[in-house]
Amino acid sequence: MIVEVVSVGTELLLGQIVNSNAAYLGQRLAEDGFDVNHQVSVGDNLDRLTEVLRTAATRADAVVITGGIGPTQDDLTRDAMCVVGEREMVRDEEHAAWIISRVRAQGREPAPNVSRMADLPQGAESLPNANGTALGVAMEHHGTWLFAVPGVPVEMKTMFEEQVLPRLRVAAGEPATLHSRVLKCWGRGESDIADVLDDLFDSANPSVAFLISDMEVKVRISAKATDEREAMTLIDPIEKEVRARLGETVFATDDESIDGIVTDLLAARGWTVATIEEATLGLVGGRLARAGEGSGIHAATVVPGSGARGLNPRADVTLEVGPIGADRSIGKRTTRSVQMTVHTPSTTRERGFDFGGDDERVRTFAALAGLHFLRLVLAESGT
């Protein structure tokens, strides 16, 4: 079943509000096995909103619309639904009376337009709002369901979970769910990984996709099935094939993080760690301190040039991050090196990393590289 998400509000287009609703709905719909092929944001304009809803209704089995159901003149979602469905607007008088009584109970006189939150297209079903005032709307139009929910996240989430999602499940007929396994990779580029896994991208169920986050590449394997156990049975052989092809490039699964992996390796050996960071300005130490909070693993972080120069922190393991090197740019692309050294009770390893971009980007990437360098050296050191 295909579900489209439409987010209403000019403030979204201007970047004044981050569209967290679309991310939430996309994730929840996918988890329940629905296909989300389009997400659209549209401003507070009746003609454009009507056009968006008409288009969505022709290419989806259901449309979830967030925002535009408040009391003001620019809340136009219900009006657009009336135009699309060729219906008159009607008022839920019982809910309108409740709104007025609620406002008066707060010691205020209701504004004339406050009752608009009780309006809905004729023949549509009203959806109760457990955390707010505006009614939601469920309207069937030529075989496509249109659901209007509030734009306020706390109201939207509850109404979606309690009112919209159960109706979508009934409309879909067979229960289905989508589950994913994410394999996190480091040390090979996005294009290289895509080439190695090229033939696997033809698989439909399970499907294979990848995302890049800083210097880490995530390979996501997703399967649609009736339950999680069946989905993981479909995912398992693809996961084994990906791991066989990528080998040690895969360093983590799902919610595992490089910070947690490094602290676990240190804890397993009973070692403490200190960092001396020039290029990264303490970023690595900060991440390790948070990941190992309360464990005593993080001994110290020194940032040369901050008044701490010359200090030699005592720890079992030390990561030294040198300064950002000189620019060796070719054309418009910058290339700068950062040298790193890891000392353990049994070994010392040195490595240089090249990064492009401004100082902030170099620091961010160097911090991640430092954590992975630590991981690799610790893995070599055994227990």
Long-range contacts (C-beta under 8 A, 24 or more apart in sequence): 1-33, 1-34, 1-35, 1-61, 1-62, 1-168, 1-171, 1-172, 2-34, 2-35, 2-36, 2-37, 2-59, 2-60, 2-61, 2-62, 3-29, 3-34, 3-35, 3-36, 3-60, 3-61, 3-62, 3-63, 3-64, 3-168, 4-36, 4-37, 4-38, 4-39, 4-40, 4-56, 4-59, 4-60, 4-62, 4-63, 4-64, 5-29, 5-36, 5-38, 5-39, 5-40, 5-63, 5-64, 5-66, 6-39, 6-40, 6-41, 6-42, 6-52, 6-53, 6-56, 6-63, 6-64, 6-65, 6-66, 7-39, 7-40, 7-41, 7-42, 7-65, 7-66, 7-67, 7-151, 8-41, 8-42, 8-43, 8-44, 8-49, 8-65, 8-66, 8-67, 8-68, 8-76, 8-77, 8-151, 9-41, 9-43, 9-44, 9-67, 9-68, 9-151, 10-43, 10-44, 10-45, 10-74, 12-41, 12-43, 12-67, 13-41, 13-42, 13-43, 20-153, 21-66, 21-67, 21-151, 21-153, 21-156, 22-66, 24-153, 24-156, 24-157, 25-64, 25-66, 25-160, 28-160, 28-161, 28-165, 29-64, 29-168, 30-178, 30-222, 31-177, 31-178, 31-179, 32-165, 32-168, 32-169, 32-176, 32-177, 32-178, 33-172, 33-175, 33-176, 33-177, 33-178, 33-224, 34-168, 34-172, 44-68, 44-74, 44-75, 44-76, 45-76, 46-76, 46-79, 46-80, 46-83, 49-76, 49-77, 49-80, 50-80, 50-83, 50-84, 53-80, 53-81, 53-84, 53-146, 54-84, 57-84, 57-141, 57-142, 57-144, 57-146, 58-144, 60-144, 61-143, 61-144, 61-145, 61-171, 62-144, 62-145, 62-146, 62-147, 62-168, 62-171, 63-144, 63-145, 63-146, 63-147, 64-147, 64-149, 64-160, 64-164, 65-146, 65-147, 65-148, 65-149, 66-149, 66-150, 66-151, 66-156, 67-150, 67-151, 68-148, 68-151, 69-117, 69-134, 69-135, 69-136, 69-137, 69-148, 69-149, 69-150, 69-151, 70-116, 70-117, 70-134, 70-150, 70-151, 71-111, 71-113, 71-114, 71-115, 71-116, 71-117, 71-134, 72-113, 73-113, 75-116, 77-137, 77-148, 78-116, 78-119, 78-120, 78-121, 78-137, 78-148, 81-121, 81-124, 81-137, 81-139, 81-146, 81-148, 82-121, 82-122, 84-141, 84-146, 85-121, 85-123, 85-124, 85-139, 85-141, 85-146, 87-121, 87-122, 87-123, 87-124, 87-139, 88-121, 88-122, 89-119, 89-120, 89-121, 89-122, 90-119, 90-120, 90-121, 90-122, 91-115, 91-118, 91-119, 91-120, 92-118, 92-119, 92-120, 92-126, 92-135, 93-118, 95-126, 95-135, 99-133, 102-133, 127-159, 127-163, 127-164, 128-159, 128-163, 129-155, 129-158, 129-159, 130-155, 130-158, 130-159, 130-162, 131-155, 131-158, 131-159, 136-163, 136-164, 138-163, 138-164, 138-167, 145-171, 174-226, 175-226, 176-224, 176-225, 176-226, 177-224, 177-225, 177-226, 177-227, 177-228, 177-231, 178-222, 178-223, 178-224, 178-231, 179-222, 179-223, 179-225, 179-228, 179-231, 179-232, 179-235, 180-220, 180-221, 180-222, 180-223, 180-235, 181-220, 181-221, 181-222, 181-232, 181-235, 181-239, 181-253, 181-254, 182-218, 182-219, 182-220, 182-221, 182-253, 182-254, 183-218, 183-219, 183-220, 183-221, 183-239, 183-242, 183-243, 183-246, 183-250, 183-252, 183-253, 184-216, 184-217, 184-218, 184-250, 184-251, 184-252, 184-253, 184-256, 185-216, 185-217, 185-218, 185-219, 185-246, 185-249, 185-250, 185-251, 186-215, 186-216, 186-217, 186-249, 186-251, 186-258, 186-372, 187-248, 187-249, 187-372, 188-217, 188-246, 188-249, 189-217, 190-217, 193-217, 193-219, 193-246, 193-249, 196-245, 196-246, 197-242, 197-245, 197-246, 200-238, 200-241, 200-242, 203-238, 205-234, 206-231, 206-234, 206-235, 206-238, 208-238, 208-242, 214-364, 214-365, 214-368, 215-365, 215-368, 215-369, 215-372, 216-258, 216-368, 219-246, 219-250, 251-372, 251-375, 257-291, 258-368, 258-371, 258-372, 258-375, 259-287, 259-288, 259-290, 259-291, 259-371, 260-291, 261-375, 262-288, 262-291, 262-371, 262-374, 262-375, 262-378, 263-288, 263-291, 263-292, 263-295, 263-297, 265-375, 265-378, 265-379, 266-292, 266-297, 266-316, 266-317, 266-378, 267-292, 267-295, 267-297, 268-383, 269-316, 269-378, 269-381, 269-383, 270-316, 271-297, 271-315, 271-316, 271-317, 271-344, 271-345, 272-296, 272-297, 272-298, 272-299, 272-315, 272-316, 272-317, 273-297, 273-298, 273-299, 273-315, 273-316, 273-317, 273-318, 273-319, 273-374, 274-298, 274-299, 274-300, 274-301, 274-302, 274-313, 274-314, 274-315, 274-317, 274-318, 274-319, 275-300, 275-301, 275-302, 275-318, 275-319, 275-320, 275-321, 275-370, 276-301, 276-302, 276-304, 276-313, 276-318, 276-319, 276-320, 276-321, 277-301, 277-302, 277-303, 277-304, 277-319, 277-320, 277-321, 277-370, 278-303, 278-304, 278-305, 278-321, 278-322, 278-323, 278-324, 279-321, 279-322, 279-323, 279-324, 279-338, 279-362, 279-363, 279-366, 280-321, 280-338, 280-363, 280-366, 280-367, 280-370, 281-363, 283-363, 283-364, 283-366, 283-367, 284-319, 284-321, 284-367, 284-370, 284-371, 284-374, 287-367, 287-371, 288-371, 316-344, 316-345, 317-342, 317-343, 317-344, 317-345, 317-374, 317-378, 318-342, 318-343, 319-370, 319-373, 319-374, 321-366, 321-370, 324-359, 324-362, 324-363, 324-366, 334-358, 336-362, 338-362, 338-366, 338-369, 340-366, 340-369, 340-370, 340-373, 342-373, 342-374, 342-377, 344-377, 344-378, 344-381, 345-381, 346-381, 347-377, 347-380, 347-381, 349-373, 349-377, 349-380
